[in-house]
C-alpha cells in the first residue's frame, strides 16, 4: 500500500517512528514533511497529506499533530477526504471498514509509539466493506460536500 505521511512540529517525533514502522512493513511511504521540530502550521500538512490521496498517487494517509484535533479538522475540510482521529484500534479499522476513512489522524502528544504502531497496523490492514448501508451513507456525505462547495 502507498501512504502519504505528514505532521506539524508537535507530531514530528511520532511521524518519524510511524514512517519507519511503515517502511519496515514494506509499505511505500511519501513523507510530505515537516522535517524537524521548528514550529509550523498543521493545516499545511493536512493539505499536503490529502493532495496525493485525491490524485491517486497514494492510497491512504497518516497525519499527526499535537492532539490530532486540529489536523483532523483541517483535513476534513477537503472534499473527498475522510480523516479520523483515532486513539483505539477498533476505531482505526472500523473507520476504514464502514466509513472508507482515508487518513488516520494521531495525536503526537496523546499516544505513545506502541499505540501508534497498533493503530497504523489496524488502519493499514482494514478494507472498506462496500456494504450497501455504508455506500448509501458515503453518498450522503458526498452530497453534503457538494451542497457546500457548489458541486451539486
Helices and strands as residue ranges (DSSP letters): E 2-7, G 9-11, H 12-24, E 28-31, H 42-55, E 60-65, H 69-75, E 83-85, H 89-99, E 103-107, H 113-125, H 132-149
